[in-house]
Amino acid sequence: MQSTLSSTTKLFVILLIILGLLNFIQAYATGLLFDEAYYWYYAQQLEWGYFDHPPMVAWIIASSSYIQGELGVRLLFIGLHLGSIALLYDTLQSQTRVKPLYFLGLLLCFPLFQYYGFLALPDSPFLFFTALFFWAYRRFLSKEDYLIAFVLGISMAGMMYSKYYGFLLIFGVLFSNLNLLKNNKAWLALIVSVLLYTPHLMWQIETNFESLLFHLNERPNHAYNFSEFTLGYFLNVLTVFGLMGILIFPLSLKETKTDLFKKANWYAALVVIGFFFISSFSKKTQAQWFLPIVIPLFLLTFHTAAKKLEQQNYLRILLLSNLIILGVGRLFLAFEHISPIALETHGHSKWVKALAQKAGDRPVLFKNSYQRASIYQFYSGQKASSLNEIRYRNNQYGLRGYEEIRAAKEVVLLEKTREKAFDSIAYKDNSLFYLKPLETPRIYEKLIWKYEDGALSLHNGHPFTIALEDFELNLARLNAYKEFLGAETISDFQFEGGQIEPGQTLEVNSAFLRNVKHSPFFKLSLTFDGLPPNIQGLSLKNQ
C-alpha cells in the first residue's frame, strides 16, 4: 500500500513539474493582456490598495520585477497555480487515494483555471488562497489547533487581498456550520484575517472609499435586459466550467452532503451562485466572477466524477477533446502567425515601437485608454498616462494622479481627432490615432466637485495653489444608470476668487445649473489649456 501511494505521489509530482514547465514557456512566449500590463503599472508603486482591485496582484508582480519581459510579470503566478493544484490534491488525498491523471485532466478542463496558470491576473492568487482556505478548513474540522486557525486567518485575508468577493466563500462556509460562531479558534482565525486586512481598510479611508464607491455605484449600467443580464449570467457559468460542466453540474446536485466539509463546499458554491444570480437582475456579470465556485464544486464532486470517467468512455473522450481545444487556444495566444484571428496578446510591439519613435522621450497621454497607456509603458519603457474624460471611467491613473505629466515640459496627447495634430500612427487594428503636443499641461484630478442640499462647491485636494483662470467649465449629463447622455460647455462662468488654496473648499454659484437640461446625475469638469474635460470626483445627484 505504501509503495502504491509513493508511486502515485511521484507521478503527481512529475506531472506537476511538466505542467509548470509548459506554463513557464507559455508565460515567456505570450504577449501581455491589457489587464496584465495595467496590473504591472500598479506594481511600479506599491500601495495597500488600487482603484480597481485589492493589492495582491501588484505585490506578486513586483516580487519578480527583477526579471525582464513578460516572464518577469508572470513568474510567481505560475508558482501560485501549481500551489493551488498541490493543495487541492492533498485535500482530496486526505479522504482517499487520488489518481493524478484523472485529477489533473478534470481540473485543467476548466478553461479559466487552466489559463490562470500563466497569466498575471488577480484571479490566480485568489484561486491559491481559496485552495488554502478549504485545505485548512478540512484540517480544522478534524483537529482544531492554533496553527490551523492561523492558516485559516491568512487564507481569508489572502482571498480578500486578491478579490473583494472572497467574503462570499467565507460566509458560505460559515452558513454551513453555524457552530463556528461558538468556536474560540474560529474567532481567532477571523481576528487574524481582520488584523491582516486592516491596512487595506485604512487605505480605503484615506482615499475616501473612491475605489469601493466606484464598484458599488459608479460603473455605467443600463436598464434590465434578459439576454445581456440573466442569460449572460448562465452563459458565463458555462464558460467557467467548459465542456465538463455537463458532468460536474449534475453531480453537484446529486452528491450527498452529509459531512461538514461537503456541506461547506456546497454552501460556498450556492452563496456565490445566488449572489450573482440576484445581481444579474441589475447589472451584467463577468465570467471570472464565477471562478470561486470551481474549487468547492471540484472538491465536492471529484471522487464521483473520477469513477464515472473510469466507467464511461465517452466522458474520457469529452475530457480529452476539451484539453485539446484549450491547448490549441493556448498556442494561438502565444504564436500570432498560426492564429486564424487576431487576439489581445498579438501585435503590441509594432504600434508601440512606431509611437515611441514619434514621441521620443516625451510622456504620452492617452485619451480614455488606461489599457493602451499601460501596454505602451511596459513595452516602450517610457512614461505614459490615461486622461479620463467625464464620459469615460476613472482608473488607477486618475487615482494616483498626474504629477509626472504636470512636471513634464512637453507631453504628447494621443486621441482620434485630427485637429492640431503633428503626426499620426496606426493602431494594430489599423485605426488611426493622432499625436498632439502639450506644453506643461495643467490636469488637476484632485479638484473635486460636490453638490449637497443644492449647494455647489469645489475642493482643492492638491498640496499647491491653483490659479482659477483661462479655464473651461464642462458639464456631462448622466441618466439614472450613470450612462452618458451628453455634454456641454458652461459659458460666461467665473469664480469670485482668482485662485484656490491647498485644502480649500470654495462655495460656487450654482445658478447655471437651472439652465441645463435636467438629468438624474451630472459631472462637472474644470479644464485648462484646451484639454478634454477630465474626471473630477464622483457623479453628482441632481436635486
N, C-alpha and C positions, 0 to 999 in steps of 0.2 A: 504493500500500500504506500509505504514511504517512498519507494523508488518511483512508483507511478506518479505521485504528487510532484516529486522532484523533476521528473522529465517533463511534466505538464508545465510547471513553472518555468523551466528552461526554455521551452518552446514559446511561451508567452513573452519572455524577455527578448528572445531573438526576433519575434515578430514586432515587438515594440521598437527595437533598435532599427529594424528595416523601415518601419513607418516614420521614425524620426529622421532617418537619412533622406527619405523621399520628401518629407516636408521641408527639410533643410535645403535641398536642391530647388524645390518649388519656390521657397521664400527668396532664394538668391536670383532665380531666373525670371520672376514675375514682377512687372512694374507695379507701383503703388496704386491702390484705390484712392479716390479723392479723400475719403474719410480717414484713411491711414495717414495721408500727408497732413491732414488737419490735426490729427492727434500728435503727430510728430511736432507740429508747431506748438501745441500745448507744452510738449516736453522741453522746449527751448527755455522755458521759465517755470520752474517747479512751484506749484502752489497747492493749497489744500482743497481747491475746487476750481472748476472751469464752467464756462457758460452752459454748455450742452450736456456735460456729464460730470460725475464724480472723478477724482483724480487718479484712480488706479492705473488706467491705460497710459497716462503720461509718465507716471513713475516707472512703469515697466520699460517703456521705450527709452527713457533717459538712462536706465541702468545698463543698456548695451550701446549707448551712443558713441562709444569709442571705436565701434566698427562702422566703416563707411558703407553707404549704399542701402539698398532695400533690406539686405540681411541684417544690418545693424538695427533697423527699426523692428524687425520681426523675430529676432533670435530667441528671446526669452518666452515669447508666446508659444513657440514650438515646445519648449520645455514644460510650460503650463499645461498644454494639451496632453502631452504624454503623462504628466502627473495626474490629470483628470482620469485618464483611462486606467492607470495603475490603481487609483483609489477605488474606482468602480469595480474593478476586477477583484480587489481584496475584499471589498464589501460583500460581493456575491460569494466569494470563496469561503467566507465565514459560515455560510449556510450549507453549501455542498460543493463538490468539485466542479469547476467550470472548464469547458473545453475552449481553448484560446481561439481556434479558427472560427467557431460559431460566435463566440463573444465579440471578437473584433469585426467579423463580417457583418453582423447585425448592427453593431454600434456605428460603424462607418457608413451604413446605408442611410443614416440621417444626414441629408445634404449639408445643412448649416454646421452640424457638429464636425463633419469632415473638413469643410473649408476653413473653419475657425482654427484648424490645426496649424495653419501657417500665416494667417492674416492677423495684423496688429489692430484688433478691434476690442472694445470694452467687453464684448461677449465672451472672449477667451478666458480672461481671469474670472469672469462671473461663473463660467462653467467649472473652473477649477475649484473655486470656493464653495460652489453648490455641491460638488462631489465630496469635498472635505466635510461639509456640513452633514451630509447623510452618512458618510463614513463614521464620523464622530458620534452622531446620534445613535447609530446602531450599537456602538460600544457603550454609550451612556445608558442604554436600556438594559444591557447585560451586566454592566459594572459601573456604578456611579462613583467616580473619584474626581479629585480636584484637577488633575491633569486633563482628563477628557472634557471637564466643564470649561477649562481654559481654552482648549482647542475649539470647542463649540463657539465660545465667545469670539475667538479670532475669525472663525469661518463666517459668522454672521456679520461682523464688521467688514470682512473682505467682500462679501456679497454686496453690501450697501456702498462700499467704496468703488465697486465696479459698475453696478446698475442700481438705480433707485428702486426698481420694483422687486429687489431682493426681499423686501419685507413681506411680499405675498407668500413666499415659501415658508418664511418663519411663522407667519400667522397660520398657515395651513397645518404645519406640524403641531403648533400649539392647540388648535381646534381638535386635532386627532387625539390629544391626550391632555385634557384639562387638569389632570393631577400634577402636571408640571408646575402649576401655579402654587402648589403646596411644597414644592421641592426646593430646598435651600441651594443645592448645587446648580439647579436650573436657573435660579435667580442670580447665582454667581456668574454663570455664563452670560446672562443678559447684562449685568453690570460691567463685565469686561468689555463686551461689544459696545456699550454706550460710551464708556471711557475712551475707547479707541476711536470712536466716531465723533467725539466732541470737537476736535479741531475743524472738521468739515462743517459742523453746525455753527461754529464761531465764524467761519469764513462766510457762510450764508448770511449771518447777521451783519457782518462788515460790508457786504455787497448789497445790503437792503433786500435780500432774498430775490434779487433780479433773475437769477437762473431758475429758481423754483417757480416764481411767478410767470416766467415765460412758458414753462412746461404746462402749468395749470391753466393760464388764461390768455396768453399772447399768441399762441400758434394759430395762424389763419385756418378757418374751417368753413363749412357751408352747410346748408340745410340737409337734413337726413335724406340719404339716397340708398335704397336697399342694396343695389348692385355694388356700390362703392364701399358701403359701410359693413352691413351684416354679411352679405355674400362674400365680400372681401375678407372678412374675418375667417370664414370657413376655408376659403382658398389658401389663406396664409397658414392655417393649421396643417393643411395637407402638404404645403410646401416644406414645412419643417420636417415632416416625417417621411416624405418621399413615397416611393412605391411600397415600402414595407409598412406603411400605415394601415394597409388592409389586413395585416396580421396583428399589429400592436393594438389598434383601437378596439377590436372585438375582444381581445384577450384582457385588456384593462378593465372591461366591463364585467367579464366572467370570472376574473381571478378572485379567489376567496381572500378576504381582507380581515383575517381573524386576529393576527398578532399585531402588536403596536407598531412595528416597523412598516408592515404593509399598509396599515391604516395611515401612517404618516405620509407615505408616498402617494396614496390615493387622495388624501385630503389636500396635500400641497398642490397636486395637479389640478384638482377641482377648483381651488381658490383662484389659481391663475386663469383657468379656462372661464370661470364665472365672472371674474373681474373684467376681463377684456371683452367678454360677450356683452355685458351690460354697457361698457364704454363704447361698443360698436354702434350703439344707437345715437351717439352724439359725436363721434369722430372716427376717422379711418384708423385701422390698425396696421401694424407692420409685422412682417413675418418673424423677424428676430425677437419680437416681444414674447413669442410662444416658446422660445428656446428653453426657459426654465422647466417646462414640463417634460422635456426629453429625458432628463436624468431620473426623476421619480417614476415615470412610466416604464422606462427601461429596467430599472431595478425591480419594479413590481412584476413585470411580465417575462423577464429574460428566461428563467428556467423552463416555463411552459413553452415559450417561443422556440427555445433550443430543441426541445423534444419534438415539436411539430416540424422543425426544419429537418431533423433526422428521419422523420416518418414520411414527409411529403416531398416528393421530388420536384414538383412544380414550384414550391416555395424556395428551394435551393436555386432553381433556375432564375426565379424572380430576384433573389438576393444578388446573384452573380450579374444579372443584367443591370441592376441598379448600380453596382460597383463599377461596371464598365462605363456606363453613362457618365457617372461622376468623374471617373478617371479621364475620359475624353474631354470633359469640360475643363478639367484642370490643365490639360495640355493646351487647349485653346487659350486659356488665360495667360499662360506663360509664353507661348510662341505665336506671335502675331501673324507670321507668314503662313501658318497652316490653319488659322481660324477662318471659317467662312463668313464671319461677321466681325465688325469692329466692336471690341469690348472696352470697358472702362480702363483696364490696365494697359491698353495699347496707345502708342503714338505720342507719348508725352515729350520725349526728347526733341522731336523736330520743332514743335511750336515754341517750346521753352528756349531752345537754342536761338531761334530766329528773333524772339522778343529780347533776349538778353543781349544780343549783338546790337540791337537798335536802342535799347535803354541804357546800355553801358553800366556805370556804377550808380546810376540814379535809382532810388526806390521806385517800385511800380505799385500804383494804387489801382486795384481792380474795382470796377463799379459793380456792386451787388454779386460778388462771387468769392466767398471765402474759400471755396474749393480750388478754384484756379490759382488764387493767391498762394495757398499753401503748397500746391504742386509746383508752381514756379519757384517758390522759395527753396523747396527741397532740391530740385534738380539743377537750379542755377547757382545756388549759394548766395543770391542777392536778396536784399530786403524787399519785402512786399507787404501789402495790407489790403483789406477789403473795405471800401467805402459803402456803408449800408444805408441805402435810401429809405425814406419813410414808407415806401410801398414794399420794401423788402422785409427781411427779418434780421434781428440782431444776432450776434455770434461772439466768439471769443475775441476777435479783432476789435469789435466795438467795446467789449467789456474791458479789455486790457488797455485800450486807448491808442492814441495816435502820436505819442511823444516823439518817436523816431521820424515820423512823417513831418511833424511840425518843425523838427530840428534840421531837416534837410534843406539845402539851398534850392534845390530843384527836384521835382518829382514828376514822374510820367503817369498820367491818368489814362487808363485803358477802358474804353467804352465803345458802344456800337454806333454812335452818331459821328458824322464826318466833320462837323463844324470845328474850325480852329485846329484840326489835326495836322501834324507834320509828317506822319507816316502811318502805315497800317501793317498788320500781319494777318495771316490766315491761321485760324484755329484748326485742330485736327479734323473737324467735320467740314472744313473749307469755308466756314463763315468768317467774315472779316471783322476785325477789331481795330479801332483807330487809336493812335497814340497822341496825347496832348500834353504840352509842357505846363507845369505849375510851379511858380516860384513861392517858396515858403508858405505853403497852404495853411490856412487857419481853419482847423477842424476841431471843434470843441464838443466832444461827445458827453462831457460832464456838465454841460449847460442843460439842466433838467427842468422841463415844464411841468407844472402842477396846476390842477383845476379842481378846487374843492368848494362846495357851497356857493358856486357862482363866482368865486374869486380866483383870478388867474395870477400865477407868479412864476418867476424864473429864478432858479437857484444855480449858483456857480460852485461846482464841486471841485474845480481845479485849484491848485495852490498858487495861482497867479491871477493878476488883474486882467480883465478882458475889456478892450475898448469896444463900445457898442456903436460902431459907425461903419458906413459902407457895407451894410448888410442887406439881406433879403429875407423876408418872413414868408414861409410857405406853410400851407395847411393841407393835410390829407384827410379826406373823409372815409370812414370805415363803416361797414354795416354791422349788424348785431353779431356776426360770426368773425369779425375782425378782417374781413376781406376788403381790399382796396376798391373804393368807388370812384375816386378822382382826386385831383389836387389843384390848388390854385394859389397864386401869389397875392399876399395881402399888401395892397399899395397904400402909400401915404401913412405908413405906420412909423412912429418914432418913440424912443424911450425918453422919459423925463431926465434921467441922468445920462452922462456920456460914457459911463463905464460901470462895471460890476466887479466888486472886490472878491477875493477868495472867501468862500463860505457865506457870502451874502445872498439873501433872497430878496428879489425886487418884486414889489406889487406892480402888476401890469394892467393897464386899462383894457378890459375885455369887450368894449363896445363893438369892436369889429366883428365879433362872433355872431351878432344879431343879423348881420348882412350875409352870412354864409349859409348856404343850403343846409338844412338840418340833416344830421345823420346820428346814429346811436353813439358812435365813437369818433374821435378825431385825434390827429397827431399834429404837433407844431414843430417846425424846424427853423432855426436861425442860422443862416449860412452866409459865408463870406467868400470873396474872390470868385464869384460866379460858379461855385461848386454845386453839385446836385444836393438837394435837401436831405441831410443825413438824420439818422435816428437820434432823438434826444429825449430819452425816457419812455415810459410805458404809454399805451393808448389811454387817452383821456375820455372819460364818460361824459357825454353831452347831457347837460342838466336843463 
